[in-house]
Amino acid sequence: MVARPAPVRWGLILLVVGLVGLGAALVVWGLPLVTGSSSGDLAPTRRVPATVVAPVACGSDARDGIEIRVDGLPMRAKLDACGSREGEQLQVEVPQKLPAVTENLVVQVVGTGQAGSGLGQRLRAVLCTVAGVAGAIYALLLAGYGRRRTATEQPA
C-alpha cells in the first residue's frame, strides 16, 4: 500500500509553490525598474504618414525607400520592410527626436517596432516565469513522490 501525503502537507506545498511564483513574478516585474533597463527606455516615437517611393524586392537586408513628412518637412528614409508597391501610403514610427544626420534613418510600420507596450512585455515575462517555476516545482514534487513510493514498495 502506498502512503499518500496528508491534505495539510499538500496545502503547504501549494502555499510554497504560490509564494515562490509570487516572489519570482515580483522580481521579474520589478527588476527592470531597479536596473533601469525597461523597454520604456526606448526612444519615444511618433506616427507620421509615409509614401513608398523606391520599392525593392525582398532579400537580405532589403528596405524600401520612403518619403515622410516630419514637422512639415519632407525627408527620405528607409522602411524596415520590403515588397511594398510604389505610391503605397503607410503610417510609420519615427523617433520623437530625429538624429542630426537623417540620410540613413530606418523607420518601421506602426505597431511592428520595438516601441510596444513595456507593460505587455513585462506581463508576458512574469507569466512565463511563474509557469516555469510552477512547472519545475511540480516536476520535483512528482520525482520526489515517485522515489518515496518505489522505496516503500520494495520488500525489506
C-alpha positions as CSV (number, residue, x, y, z in Angstrom):
1,M,0.0,0.0,0.0
2,V,1.3,3.4,-1.0
3,A,1.4,6.1,1.7
4,R,-0.2,9.4,0.5
5,P,0.7,12.8,1.8
6,A,-1.8,14.3,4.2
7,P,-4.0,17.1,2.9
8,V,-2.2,19.6,5.2
9,R,1.1,18.7,3.5
10,W,-0.4,19.4,0.1
11,G,-1.7,22.7,1.3
12,L,1.8,23.6,2.5
13,I,3.2,22.5,-0.9
14,L,0.7,24.6,-2.7
15,L,1.4,27.6,-0.4
16,V,5.2,27.3,-1.1
17,V,4.6,27.0,-4.9
18,G,2.4,30.1,-4.8
19,L,4.8,32.1,-2.7
20,V,7.8,31.1,-4.9
21,G,5.7,32.0,-8.0
22,L,4.7,35.4,-6.5
23,G,8.3,36.1,-5.5
24,A,9.5,35.3,-9.0
25,A,6.8,37.5,-10.5
26,L,7.8,40.4,-8.3
27,V,11.5,40.0,-9.2
28,V,10.7,39.9,-12.9
29,W,8.3,42.8,-12.7
30,G,10.5,45.0,-10.6
31,L,13.9,44.2,-11.9
32,P,13.7,46.4,-15.0
33,L,12.5,49.3,-12.7
34,V,15.6,48.8,-10.4
35,T,18.2,48.3,-13.2
36,G,16.7,50.9,-15.4
37,S,16.7,48.6,-18.4
38,S,13.0,48.8,-19.1
39,S,11.6,48.9,-22.6
40,G,10.3,52.4,-21.5
41,D,14.0,53.5,-22.1
42,L,13.5,53.2,-25.8
43,A,13.3,56.5,-27.6
44,P,9.8,57.7,-27.8
45,T,8.3,57.6,-31.3
46,R,5.6,59.4,-33.2
47,R,3.5,58.4,-36.1
48,V,3.9,60.1,-39.5
49,P,2.5,59.3,-42.9
50,A,4.9,57.8,-45.4
51,T,4.8,57.1,-49.2
52,V,6.8,54.4,-50.8
53,V,9.0,55.9,-53.5
54,A,11.6,53.2,-54.1
55,P,10.2,49.7,-53.5
56,V,12.7,46.8,-53.6
57,A,12.3,43.1,-53.9
58,C,12.7,41.2,-50.7
59,G,16.1,39.7,-50.0
60,S,18.7,40.0,-47.2
61,D,18.6,43.5,-45.7
62,A,16.2,44.8,-48.3
63,R,14.5,48.0,-47.3
64,D,12.0,50.1,-49.3
65,G,12.8,53.8,-49.8
66,I,10.0,56.0,-48.5
67,E,9.3,59.7,-48.2
68,I,8.0,61.0,-44.9
69,R,6.9,64.4,-43.6
70,V,8.2,65.4,-40.2
71,D,7.1,68.7,-38.9
72,G,6.0,69.7,-42.4
73,L,9.4,69.0,-43.9
74,P,9.7,66.2,-46.5
75,M,12.6,63.7,-46.0
76,R,13.7,60.4,-47.2
77,A,14.1,57.3,-45.1
78,K,14.3,53.6,-45.4
79,L,11.4,51.4,-44.3
80,D,12.4,48.3,-42.3
81,A,10.3,46.2,-44.8
82,C,10.3,45.2,-48.4
83,G,8.0,44.4,-51.3
84,S,5.7,47.4,-51.0
85,R,4.1,49.0,-54.0
86,E,5.3,52.3,-55.3
87,G,3.0,55.1,-54.1
88,E,1.6,53.0,-51.2
89,Q,0.6,55.1,-48.2
90,L,1.7,53.9,-44.7
91,Q,1.9,55.1,-41.2
92,V,5.4,54.7,-39.7
93,E,7.1,55.3,-36.4
94,V,9.9,57.8,-36.3
95,P,11.9,58.9,-33.3
96,Q,10.5,61.9,-31.4
97,K,13.9,63.5,-31.6
98,L,15.4,63.0,-35.0
99,P,19.2,62.4,-35.3
100,A,21.3,65.2,-36.8
101,V,22.0,63.1,-39.9
102,T,18.9,61.5,-41.3
103,E,20.2,60.1,-44.6
104,N,20.4,56.6,-43.0
105,L,17.2,56.8,-40.9
106,V,15.4,53.5,-40.8
107,V,11.8,53.5,-39.7
108,Q,9.2,50.8,-39.0
109,V,5.5,50.5,-39.8
110,V,3.3,51.5,-36.9
111,G,2.8,48.6,-34.5
112,T,5.7,46.4,-35.7
113,G,8.6,48.1,-33.9
114,Q,10.1,47.6,-30.5
115,A,8.2,50.6,-29.2
116,G,5.5,48.2,-28.0
117,S,4.0,48.3,-24.5
118,G,6.5,47.8,-21.8
119,L,3.6,46.6,-19.6
120,G,2.7,43.9,-22.0
121,Q,6.3,42.7,-22.3
122,R,6.7,42.6,-18.6
123,L,3.4,40.8,-18.1
124,R,4.5,38.1,-20.6
125,A,7.8,37.7,-18.8
126,V,6.1,37.4,-15.4
127,L,3.6,34.8,-16.7
128,C,6.4,32.8,-18.3
129,T,8.4,32.9,-15.1
130,V,5.5,31.8,-12.9
131,A,4.7,29.0,-15.3
132,G,8.4,27.9,-15.3
133,V,8.7,28.0,-11.6
134,A,5.5,26.2,-11.0
135,G,6.3,23.5,-13.6
136,A,9.8,23.0,-12.1
137,I,8.4,22.6,-8.6
138,Y,5.7,20.3,-9.8
139,A,8.3,18.1,-11.5
140,L,10.4,18.0,-8.4
141,L,7.4,17.0,-6.3
142,L,6.5,14.2,-8.7
143,A,10.0,13.0,-8.8
144,G,10.2,13.0,-5.0
145,Y,6.8,11.3,-4.7
146,G,7.8,8.6,-7.2
147,R,11.1,7.9,-5.3
148,R,9.3,7.5,-2.0
149,R,6.7,5.2,-3.5
150,T,9.2,2.9,-5.0
151,A,11.3,2.9,-1.8
152,T,8.2,1.9,0.3
153,E,7.1,-0.8,-2.2
154,Q,10.5,-2.7,-2.0
155,P,10.5,-5.6,0.4
156,A,12.8,-5.3,3.4
